[in-house]
């Protein structure tokens, strides 16, 4: 029953869970194994369009690539505020492309850390926004994942502190 499954899914999300498992009732339970007999249904994560303002070079075979990117949002005065580092979601091809885009934009280097001229926009998915007194923005992202490079967006189209606050406040109500 699709209707019943949708009700369970909504109840799960409203209860603060990430989704539900759907399993063929006649199939045995096999921990850690998914496929045709068992699937996970999760809500699509919210995403933000953020600008790269810095990064850190990787280690080992990725030492020549920037592997972690410092992302920023914009406040009401168009100032960029660091929000979070994103390092996951990048396959080797995207990591190489992103590094090649970032290299000519490097403003300064200190050890493995770099400051980058703000122009690369990334779409970032995350599990939640959390308050972070250490952050200039006052917030940070839990489990940020790079979804894609936003070649179709400009600096004036990145997400704002107001949007972050709005998402944070709405998540506190549930």
C-alpha positions in Angstrom: 0.0 0.0 0.0 1.7 3.1 -1.3 -0.6 5.4 0.8 0.4 3.7 4.1 4.1 3.7 3.1 3.8 7.5 2.5 2.1 8.0 5.9 4.9 6.0 7.6 7.6 8.0 5.7 6.0 11.4 6.7 5.7 10.2 10.3 9.4 9.1 10.3 10.6 12.5 8.9 8.4 14.5 11.2 9.8 12.4 14.1 13.3 13.6 13.2 14.5 10.4 11.5 16.2 10.3 8.1 13.6 8.0 6.5 12.3 4.4 6.5 13.4 0.9 5.4 11.1 -0.9 3.0 11.5 -4.7 2.9 9.7 -7.6 1.2 7.9 -9.2 4.1 8.7 -12.7 2.8 12.4 -12.1 2.5 14.8 -12.8 5.4 16.4 -9.8 7.1 20.0 -9.5 6.1 21.9 -6.8 8.0 23.9 -4.4 5.8 22.5 -5.9 2.6 20.2 -3.9 0.4 18.9 -4.4 -3.1 15.6 -5.7 -4.5 14.4 -7.2 -1.3 15.2 -4.2 1.0 15.6 -0.5 0.3 16.1 2.7 2.2 13.8 5.7 1.5 15.3 8.9 2.7 14.2 12.5 2.3 16.1 14.6 -0.3 18.5 16.7 1.7 18.3 20.5 1.5 21.0 22.1 -0.4 22.8 25.4 -0.3 24.7 27.3 -3.0 27.9 28.4 -1.3 31.1 30.1 -2.6 34.6 28.6 -2.1 36.8 31.0 -0.1 39.6 28.6 0.9 40.8 25.1 1.0 43.3 22.5 2.2 45.5 20.3 0.1 45.0 16.6 0.5 47.5 13.9 1.7 49.3 11.1 -0.1 48.3 10.7 -3.7 46.0 13.7 -3.4 48.7 16.0 -2.0 48.7 18.0 -5.3 44.9 18.5 -5.2 42.8 20.7 -2.9 40.7 18.1 -1.2 38.7 20.1 1.3 37.0 23.4 0.5 36.0 26.2 2.9 32.6 27.4 1.9 31.0 30.8 2.7 27.6 32.4 2.8 26.7 36.1 2.4 25.4 38.4 5.1 23.0 41.3 4.6 26.0 43.6 3.9 27.3 41.2 1.1 30.2 40.2 3.4 31.3 36.6 3.0 31.1 34.5 6.2 32.9 31.1 6.4 30.3 28.4 7.1 31.9 24.9 6.8 34.5 22.8 5.1 33.2 20.3 2.5 35.4 17.4 1.4 33.0 14.5 0.7 31.0 13.9 -2.5 33.9 14.6 -4.8 34.9 11.8 -7.1 38.4 11.8 -8.6 37.2 13.5 -11.8 35.3 16.3 -10.0 38.1 16.8 -7.4 40.6 17.3 -10.3 38.2 19.7 -12.1 37.6 21.7 -8.9 41.3 21.8 -8.1 42.1 23.1 -11.7 39.4 25.8 -11.3 40.7 26.8 -7.8 44.5 26.9 -8.6 44.5 30.1 -10.6 42.3 31.8 -7.9 44.6 31.1 -5.0 45.3 34.4 -3.2 47.7 33.0 -0.5 49.2 29.8 0.7 50.2 28.8 4.3 51.3 25.2 4.6 48.5 23.1 3.1 46.0 25.9 3.6 45.0 28.3 0.8 42.8 31.3 0.5 40.8 31.4 -2.8 39.3 34.3 -4.7 35.6 33.9 -4.3 34.1 32.8 -7.6 33.5 29.1 -7.6 30.0 28.2 -6.5 29.2 24.7 -5.2 25.8 23.1 -4.3 26.2 21.6 -0.9 23.8 19.1 0.7 23.9 18.7 4.5 22.2 16.7 7.3 21.5 19.8 9.5 22.5 23.3 10.4 23.9 23.7 13.9 24.8 26.8 16.0 28.6 27.3 16.1 29.8 30.2 18.3 33.3 29.8 16.9 32.1 30.5 13.3 31.8 34.0 12.0 28.4 33.1 10.6 27.3 31.7 14.0 26.3 28.4 12.3 27.9 25.4 10.7 26.8 22.4 8.6 26.8 18.8 9.8 27.9 16.3 7.2 28.3 18.7 4.2 28.5 16.9 0.8 29.4 18.5 -2.5 26.6 17.8 -4.9 27.9 19.7 -7.9 29.8 22.7 -9.3 27.3 25.5 -10.1 28.6 27.0 -13.3 25.2 28.6 -13.7 25.4 30.7 -10.6 27.2 33.9 -9.8 28.5 35.3 -6.5 25.3 37.4 -6.1 23.2 34.2 -6.2 24.8 32.3 -3.3 22.8 31.6 -0.1 22.5 34.1 2.6 22.8 34.2 6.4 19.0 34.9 6.4 18.3 31.6 4.6 20.6 29.7 7.0 18.8 31.3 10.0 15.4 30.5 8.5 16.3 26.8 7.9 17.8 26.5 11.4 14.7 28.1 13.1 12.3 25.8 11.1 14.4 22.7 12.1 14.1 23.7 15.8 10.3 23.6 15.7 10.1 19.9 14.8 
